[in-house]
Amino acid sequence: MAATRTPEEIRRSIEANRAELGVAVERLRAEVAEVTDWRKQINKHRKQVLIGAAVAGFVLGGGIAALTALVTGGDDY
C-alpha cells in the first residue's frame, strides 16, 4: 500500500525536483556550449585535424591528376 503524503510534502518534493532540473539544464547547456565550440575542438585535436587535411589534400590532388590524365589521354599521373 502506498504511503500518503501531505500537501506540504508534495510541494517540497516538487520544489526539490524543480531545483534539480534547473541544475541539470545549466550543466547540459555548459556541455553543449563546450562541444559546439569548434575552435576549441580544433585546438584540442590539432594533430588529428592536420593529418586529416593532409590525407584529404593528397587524395583530392591525386584524384584531380588522375582525372586530368584521363581527360587529356596522358599517362602523366
MDAnalysis code that builds the backbone (N, CA, C; Angstrom):
import MDAnalysis as mda
import numpy as np

u = mda.Universe.empty(231, n_residues=77, atom_resindex=np.repeat(np.arange(77), 3), trajectory=True)
u.add_TopologyAttr("name", ["N", "CA", "C"] * 77)
u.add_TopologyAttr("resid", np.arange(1, 78))
u.add_TopologyAttr("resname", ["MET", "ALA", "ALA", "THR", "ARG", "THR", "PRO", "GLU", "GLU", "ILE", "ARG", "ARG", "SER", "ILE", "GLU", "ALA", "ASN", "ARG", "ALA", "GLU", "LEU", "GLY", "VAL", "ALA", "VAL", "GLU", "ARG", "LEU", "ARG", "ALA", "GLU", "VAL", "ALA", "GLU", "VAL", "THR", "ASP", "TRP", "ARG", "LYS", "GLN", "ILE", "ASN", "LYS", "HIS", "ARG", "LYS", "GLN", "VAL", "LEU", "ILE", "GLY", "ALA", "ALA", "VAL", "ALA", "GLY", "PHE", "VAL", "LEU", "GLY", "GLY", "GLY", "ILE", "ALA", "ALA", "LEU", "THR", "ALA", "LEU", "VAL", "THR", "GLY", "GLY", "ASP", "ASP", "TYR"])
u.atoms.positions = np.array([
    [0.841, -1.178, 0.000],
    [0.000, 0.000, 0.000],
    [0.894, 1.251, 0.000],
    [0.557, 2.221, -0.843],
    [1.359, 3.432, -0.971],
    [1.137, 4.345, 0.221],
    [2.220, 4.946, 0.686],
    [2.133, 5.883, 1.803],
    [1.531, 7.181, 1.305],
    [0.699, 7.782, 2.090],
    [0.110, 9.058, 1.692],
    [0.999, 10.187, 2.180],
    [1.082, 11.206, 1.348],
    [1.906, 12.364, 1.694],
    [1.000, 13.566, 1.905],
    [1.463, 14.437, 2.724],
    [0.702, 15.659, 2.966],
    [0.933, 16.623, 1.812],
    [0.044, 17.570, 1.625],
    [0.249, 18.574, 0.572],
    [1.591, 19.304, 0.716],
    [2.012, 19.560, 1.932],
    [3.293, 20.236, 2.148],
    [4.461, 19.364, 1.687],
    [4.413, 18.070, 1.950],
    [5.464, 17.147, 1.495],
    [5.505, 17.097, -0.030],
    [4.357, 17.109, -0.642],
    [4.286, 17.104, -2.114],
    [4.894, 18.394, -2.665],
    [4.563, 19.544, -2.056],
    [5.126, 20.825, -2.506],
    [6.649, 20.833, -2.378],
    [7.174, 20.345, -1.256],
    [8.631, 20.284, -1.061],
    [9.276, 19.380, -2.106],
    [8.628, 18.264, -2.384],
    [9.155, 17.344, -3.389],
    [9.183, 17.999, -4.766],
    [8.113, 18.708, -5.098],
    [8.059, 19.398, -6.394],
    [9.155, 20.463, -6.470],
    [9.339, 21.234, -5.418],
    [10.370, 22.269, -5.404],
    [11.773, 21.662, -5.512],
    [12.000, 20.547, -4.825],
    [13.304, 19.884, -4.913],
    [13.554, 19.390, -6.330],
    [12.527, 18.807, -6.947],
    [12.670, 18.335, -8.328],
    [12.915, 19.489, -9.284],
    [12.244, 20.606, -9.058],
    [12.423, 21.788, -9.896],
    [13.862, 22.310, -9.788],
    [14.387, 22.338, -8.577],
    [15.764, 22.809, -8.379],
    [16.763, 21.872, -9.056],
    [16.555, 20.564, -8.917],
    [17.441, 19.594, -9.570],
    [17.376, 19.736, -11.081],
    [16.188, 19.961, -11.610],
    [16.033, 20.138, -13.051],
    [16.779, 21.386, -13.526],
    [16.707, 22.462, -12.753],
    [17.423, 23.683, -13.121],
    [18.921, 23.469, -13.180],
    [19.458, 22.742, -12.210],
    [20.894, 22.437, -12.194],
    [21.264, 21.573, -13.396],
    [20.428, 20.579, -13.690],
    [20.706, 19.677, -14.817],
    [20.683, 20.443, -16.141],
    [19.743, 21.365, -16.300],
    [19.659, 22.158, -17.538],
    [20.892, 23.038, -17.682],
    [21.330, 23.664, -16.616],
    [22.534, 24.508, -16.685],
    [23.767, 23.681, -17.023],
    [23.885, 22.497, -16.435],
    [25.018, 21.617, -16.729],
    [24.998, 21.206, -18.205],
    [23.811, 20.849, -18.699],
    [23.681, 20.460, -20.106],
    [24.024, 21.622, -21.027],
    [23.575, 22.816, -20.691],
    [23.868, 23.996, -21.503],
    [25.385, 24.224, -21.596],
    [26.075, 24.068, -20.483],
    [27.530, 24.253, -20.476],
    [28.223, 23.184, -21.318],
    [27.759, 21.938, -21.220],
    [28.361, 20.859, -22.005],
    [28.130, 21.058, -23.492],
    [26.933, 21.488, -23.873],
    [26.635, 21.738, -25.288],
    [27.498, 22.880, -25.808],
    [27.647, 23.917, -25.023],
    [28.482, 25.048, -25.445],
    [29.923, 24.604, -25.665],
    [30.429, 23.735, -24.810],
    [31.812, 23.258, -24.955],
    [31.969, 22.384, -26.190],
    [31.035, 21.489, -26.406],
    [31.125, 20.566, -27.545],
    [30.987, 21.306, -28.869],
    [30.157, 22.341, -28.910],
    [29.936, 23.062, -30.166],
    [30.943, 24.188, -30.395],
    [31.901, 24.372, -29.504],
    [32.945, 25.376, -29.696],
    [33.991, 24.785, -30.640],
    [33.807, 25.023, -31.945],
    [34.642, 24.367, -32.941],
    [36.099, 24.820, -32.855],
    [36.340, 26.045, -32.466],
    [37.734, 26.498, -32.353],
    [38.470, 25.718, -31.259],
    [37.795, 25.526, -30.149],
    [38.395, 24.775, -29.051],
    [38.616, 23.319, -29.469],
    [37.654, 22.748, -30.202],
    [37.790, 21.365, -30.635],
    [38.962, 21.209, -31.615],
    [39.124, 22.185, -32.514],
    [40.249, 22.125, -33.464],
    [41.572, 22.244, -32.711],
    [41.648, 23.158, -31.763],
    [42.877, 23.301, -30.984],
    [43.164, 22.049, -30.168],
    [42.129, 21.450, -29.622],
    [42.291, 20.255, -28.801],
    [42.756, 19.065, -29.641],
    [42.315, 18.999, -30.888],
    [42.631, 17.865, -31.768],
    [43.442, 18.333, -32.976],
    [44.349, 19.255, -32.750],
    [45.116, 19.858, -33.849],
    [45.860, 18.813, -34.692],
    [46.513, 17.854, -34.052],
    [47.286, 16.858, -34.783],
    [46.381, 16.045, -35.709],
    [45.231, 15.589, -35.190],
    [44.308, 14.795, -36.000],
    [43.741, 15.618, -37.163],
    [43.468, 16.898, -36.922],
    [42.938, 17.764, -37.978],
    [43.980, 17.937, -39.078],
    [45.224, 18.156, -38.694],
    [46.280, 18.331, -39.701],
    [46.504, 17.061, -40.514],
    [46.468, 15.921, -39.850],
    [46.624, 14.652, -40.569],
    [45.467, 14.457, -41.534],
    [44.256, 14.715, -41.074],
    [43.081, 14.584, -41.945],
    [43.146, 15.518, -43.143],
    [43.580, 16.752, -42.911],
    [43.699, 17.713, -44.012],
    [44.762, 17.266, -45.016],
    [45.867, 16.726, -44.518],
    [46.927, 16.253, -45.423],
    [46.439, 15.073, -46.256],
    [45.752, 14.144, -45.627],
    [45.221, 12.984, -46.357],
    [44.201, 13.441, -47.392],
    [43.308, 14.335, -47.006],
    [42.299, 14.836, -47.941],
    [42.968, 15.542, -49.118],
    [43.979, 16.346, -48.852],
    [44.698, 17.025, -49.930],
    [45.388, 16.051, -50.857],
    [45.991, 15.019, -50.272],
    [46.667, 14.010, -51.083],
    [45.670, 13.275, -51.974],
    [44.538, 12.876, -51.404],
    [43.523, 12.140, -52.172],
    [42.925, 13.030, -53.252],
    [42.570, 14.264, -52.889],
    [41.996, 15.167, -53.883],
    [43.000, 15.496, -54.984],
    [44.245, 15.758, -54.598],
    [45.274, 16.066, -55.596],
    [45.503, 14.901, -56.532],
    [45.571, 13.701, -55.990],
    [45.745, 12.513, -56.834],
    [44.541, 12.266, -57.715],
    [43.361, 12.507, -57.188],
    [42.143, 12.337, -57.981],
    [42.070, 13.329, -59.119],
    [42.452, 14.556, -58.865],
    [42.447, 15.579, -59.914],
    [43.484, 15.246, -60.978],
    [44.666, 14.798, -60.550],
    [45.710, 14.428, -61.517],
    [45.247, 13.247, -62.361],
    [44.613, 12.260, -61.747],
    [44.137, 11.095, -62.492],
    [43.036, 11.490, -63.462],
    [42.133, 12.350, -63.041],
    [41.044, 12.807, -63.905],
    [41.603, 13.602, -65.076],
    [42.575, 14.449, -64.807],
    [43.210, 15.227, -65.870],
    [43.884, 14.296, -66.885],
    [44.554, 13.274, -66.382],
    [45.220, 12.324, -67.268],
    [44.197, 11.586, -68.123],
    [43.068, 11.230, -67.561],
    [42.035, 10.540, -68.314],
    [41.444, 11.451, -69.394],
    [41.217, 12.692, -69.047],
    [40.603, 13.634, -69.994],
    [41.571, 13.962, -71.118],
    [42.828, 14.177, -70.790],
    [43.805, 14.560, -71.794],
    [44.402, 13.354, -72.516],
    [44.140, 12.163, -71.995],
    [44.668, 10.958, -72.629],
    [46.106, 10.684, -72.290],
    [46.653, 11.374, -71.334],
    [48.051, 11.189, -70.980],
    [48.230, 10.184, -69.855],
    [49.461, 9.767, -69.673],
    [49.808, 8.860, -68.586],
    [50.744, 9.565, -67.601],
    [50.526, 10.842, -67.397],
    [51.445, 11.654, -66.599],
    [51.137, 11.663, -65.105],
    [50.221, 10.873, -64.624],
    [49.930, 10.925, -63.199],
    [50.614, 9.852, -62.515],
])
